[in-house]
Amino acid sequence: MAGWMAHRWGVLRELLAVALFVVGLGATAVWIVFGTWFAVIGSVRALQFIIAWLR
């Protein structure tokens, strides 16, 4: 009985680790996409500002 419970907890721990890994990957992908998006928007705004200031 104890061995079966330990095995079940081991499986649950593995599933939890995999779930956390997948969530981490998803969060990283979202972070990269949003970071790139804001960087592009910020660069465009900065370029527009510089061009307007130079005129």
N, C-alpha and C positions, 0 to 999 in steps of 0.2 A: 504493500500500500504506500509506504513512504517513498519507495523508488518511483512509483507511478506518479505521485504528487510532485516529486522533484523533477521528473521528466516533463510534466505538464507546465511547471513554472519555468523550466528552461525554454520550452517552446514559446510560452507567452513572452518571456524576455526577448527571445529572438525576434518575434513578431513586433514587439514594441520598438526594438532597435531598428528594424527595417522601416517601420512606420515613421519614426523620427528622422531617419535618413532621407526618406522620400519627402517629408515635410520640409526638411532643410534644403533639399535640392530645389523644391518648388519655390521656397522663400528666396533662395539665391537667384533663381531665374527671374522672379518678379523684381527683385532688387536691381539686377543688371538692366532689365528692360526699362524700369522707371528711371534709374540713374542715367542711362543713355539718353532717354527721352528728355529729361530735364537739362542735361548737358547740351543737347542739340538746341533746345529752345533758348537756353541761356546764351549760347554762342551767337545765335541769330539775333537775339535782342541786343547783345553787346555790339555786334557788327552794325546793326541799324542805328544804334546810339552813336557809335563812332563816326559813321558816314554822315549822319545828321549834324554832328558837332563839327566835322571837317567842312561841311558846306557853310 
